[in-house]
Amino acid sequence: MWELLKELFSSTQFIPHGHCYLWQTKLVWLHLLSDLFIAIAYFSIPAMLLYFIHKRQDIPFQGIFALFGAFIILCGTGHLMEIWTLWHPVYWLTGVEQAITALVSCYTALQMVTLLPQFLALKTPEQLEAVNCELQSEIAERQRAEEALRNAYDDLEIRVSDRTAELSKTLSILQTEMAERKQAEAALQESEAREREKSQELEIALHELKSAQVQLVQKEKMASLGQLAAGIAHEINNPTSFIYGNVTPAIEYASNLLKIISLYQSHYPQPSNEIQNEIAVLDLDFLKRDFLKLLWSMRTGATRIKEIVVSMRNFSRLDEAEIKEADLHSGIESTLMILQNRLKEQPHRPAIKVIKEFGQLPLVACYPGQLNQVFMNILNNAIDALEEKINEGSLFTPQIRIATEVRYPEETNFKSLIPNSQLIVIRIADNGKGITPYVKEHLFDPFFTTKPVGKGTGLGLSISYQIVVEKHQGRLKCNSQLGEGAEFAIEINAKARVNAAPRFVPALVEVHDNPVFQG
C-alpha cells in the first residue's frame, strides 16, 4: 500500500508539463492564470450552492445540488492539478483525480436522467400564479367570513345579555318548581321500587310459566304419542294376528293339496286333453313352485308387522308412568324402528348409515317412555343436520353412531352417583355440519330453535334436558366442532332409585346401513 502511494505521488519518472510549453514565460503565465481563475470560479459556485441550500430548506432535490457541488469542486481541483503539473509531473495523481471526477460526473448525469420527469412536473410560473390567485381569493373570503363572525358575535352578546335578564326572572320560578319536583321524585322512587318488586315477581312467574308450559307440552305430547301409537298398534295387531295365525295352517293345507296333485300326476300321467290344456294355460309347475313361497313371504311380512307393533308399544310405554327397570337397548331399537322411514334412502339423498356400538348394560331404573322421547329428539335432530349438510352440496356418507357403555365410580366425577352403582353413558353422534358456539350456548333453552317457522318448536332438546337432568338426576352434554358433526352424551345413574341386582343384556357391536330390517 505504501509503495502504491509512493508511486502515486512520485514525480521522478516524468518531465514537468512546462517543458511542453518550452518554458516560455508568457505561455506559462497564460495557462497558469487561466486555470487559477477557472478553479477560483469553480470553488465559488459550490459555496454559493451551499449557502442557497442553507437558506432555502424548502427547495426540493437538495441531493442533486450536493452532487453538482461535488462535481464542480472536482473540476476546480483538476485545474489546480494542471497548474501543479507545470513544475511537478505527478501524472498518476492527476489521473486518479480525473477518474474520480469522471465517476462523480457520470453518477450526477444518471441522477439527472432519473429526476428529469420530476423536474418537468414542477409547476410553471403561470401555474404558480394561478394557485396564488386562488389563495388570495380564499383569503378574501375568509376575511369576509371573519367579519361576519365578529358581527354575529356582537349580536350574540346582545342576545345573551337579554337572555340573562330573562333567565334571572325565571330562576325564582324554577327554584319553586324544583322543590315541587323533588317531592314528586321521592314519590316516583317509591313507585319505582314497588314496580321493580312487581317486575321481579313477574319474571319469576314467567319463568315458572315457561317451565310449566314445557312440562305441559311434554305431557300432552307423550300422552298423544302414546295414545296414537297404542291405537295404531292395537288396530294393526288384530288383523295381523289373524293373518299370522292363519298363514301357518294355510301353508300346511297348500302342502297337502300339492302332494295330492303330485299323486294324481303320478297315477294318471295321461289326463284328458281339456285338463292338459288347462295345466298349460295355468302353468301348474310354476304355481307349485311359487305358491308356498308366496305363503312364506306373507308369513314373513306378518312377522315384521308384529315386530313393528311391538316396537311401537315399547316406544310409547303408555302404561309405564312410574319408574321401572328397562332395557335401554330395546328403547333405542324401538326408536330406530319408528324412524326407519327417515333413515332409509330418499330421492334426494342416500340412506343414513347407523353404527351401533352397544356395550353390556344392566337393566336401568328409569322412566322408559320419557327416555325414548329423548332418543327420538336427538336422533331427529341428527337426521335434520345430515340432510341440511347434504342439501348444501357436501359429498359424504351420512352416518349416525350410537354407543353405550358402563362407567364405575372410580372412573368418573359424577357427584350424584350412588355408591356401588354404575353410570350408564349413551352417545349419539352424527357427521353433519356441526353446531356454532352461539347455538351451543342456547341449545337447551326453551323455545330456542334454528329451524324455519313451522318446522321446529324449540322444545325438543329443552324437554330432553329436563327428562335427563331433573327426572333422572343425570347429565346431558353436547360436544361439537363446526363442520365435523355433533355428539350428545346422556349419562344416567343405573341405580337412581332401584337397588336390584343388575341383569345384563348381551353386548352388540355392529354397523347397519338399514338397522331396522336386519335379520
C-alpha angles and dihedrals in degrees: 000000000000091000089052092052090044091053090045092058095034117119100177099090097059139043122246118267090242089076088068088061090046085237091282103171097218094047093047092050091047093057093038094053093041094052090043095053092043090051091048090050092047092050093048093054095062089046090056091045091052091048090048093050091047092053097040107047089161093066110109125225095039089158092066089052089055091049090050090050092051091047092050093046090052090049091051089048088054091057090050088051088054089057092046094051091057087081104010115050098208091150094155090059090046090051092050090050091050090048090053089047090051092051093048092046092050092047089048090051092050091050089050090053090050094048096041094094089051091049089051090049092059113112118260121235089257091055092046089050090053091050090048090052091052090049091050089051092050091048090052091049091048091051090051090048091050090051091050089047091053090050090049090049091053090049090048092053089054091049092046091053090050092046091049090056090051092048092051088055094050095042093082090049091051092050089056091048091048091056090052091046092053089056090049091048091053089052090046092052090053089050092048091052090053091047092050090053090050091047091052090049090050092050091052090047091048091051090049089047092052091048091048090047092052091048091047091050090048093050093045092046094049092044093049092044092047093047091046093047092044092047093048091045091050094048093047094042096061099057090035091055089049092051094042092048093050099041093073096054089041088057090050092047092048091049090052093048091049089050090052091049090051090050091050090050091050095047097037105035093162109054122175122286092253092055091046091051092050091048089052093048094048094040093228094193091057091047091052091051098042103038096073091043088054092052093046091050089051089053091049090051092049089050091053091049090052090051091051090049090051090048091051091050092047090048097049096043087185093166094051106082093142128067113276141169108264141176104244091196089061091051091051092048091049091051091050089050090054091048094047092109090059095042098053124086115292130198091254100039144023124258116286110246114227116205113197118196102174120179127197107287127183121227103280125221102233148112098278098194093051093048088051087056089053090052090048094051095048094044091047090052090048091052090048091051092050093048091048091053090047091050089055088062099256115156110219142113108265112224142164121207120205115189130175130190143161121239125190131219094262089055098052144044093217101148098201094052112124115230116263091019136109133244112228113212122194117184122193113185134173133189094227129126096293131227128287118235091247093053090044091057092055098034097116098036114121114258093006111136139155094200123103120270110281095022102074135024099196091236103099099084093032090056090044090053091052092048094051100036104031102027098038102023088235137125133255115197134177125209116186143155119197110257095012103075134251137271127204116200120200116196119189132172107243091212103038093139109347119069098188120138109271120252110205128226116217114266120250131195113175145134117224127181087197106022097182100057099045114121 
